Amino acid sequence: MTFFKGIALALAASAGISLTAHDVLAQQSGTFKAIANYVRHFSTLEHAGETVFSGMLDGSVTILESSGGPFVAGRHSMSKCLAYGKRSAAGMDLETPCTIADPSGDRLYLLASRSAGDVKAGGGGEGHFELMGGTGVYAGLAGRCAYKTDYLANDRVITTTDCTWRKR
């Protein structure tokens, strides 16, 4: 236990507050599992042997499981992402910044990237995203999380993640 966490526990005990080391640590790091459901609005262009694409993903994110902290199991949040990239014989190059707004209005920022799979119905792939902090309870959050995306018919997209976060 670090010196500062020990002080926090001692202060809590002297104030008559029941607080465990786990409670203090839970505020600094944790895990969550989530699923996102999006409608995509992409435009594509065949250009010089590549398929270039960009557009919005508009939908929601639901926290399925959480160890605590700012991620609350069962909470639904709204999400908007801007995807852009290209597909060529060399592979996929996709980058997607997202802003997720929880019911209280706090925002979480992330940047997803992927170099495998595609963006057509029946496709998808695995990638990772960086937690880039945010506002309110998400300020100072960091982490690198794996994700899997599936592109469905009718411009529907499903993304799942199992993530570990920490406060900077």
Secondary structure as UniProt FT lines:
FT   HELIX           3..14
FT   TURN            15..16
FT   HELIX           21..26
FT   TURN            27..28
FT   STRAND          29..47
FT   TURN            48..49
FT   STRAND          50..66
FT   TURN            69..70
FT   TURN            73..74
FT   STRAND          76..88
FT   TURN            89..90
FT   STRAND          91..101
FT   TURN            103..104
FT   STRAND          107..114
FT   TURN            121..122
FT   STRAND          124..134
FT   HELIX           136..138
FT   TURN            139..140
FT   STRAND          141..151
FT   TURN            154..155
FT   STRAND          156..167
//
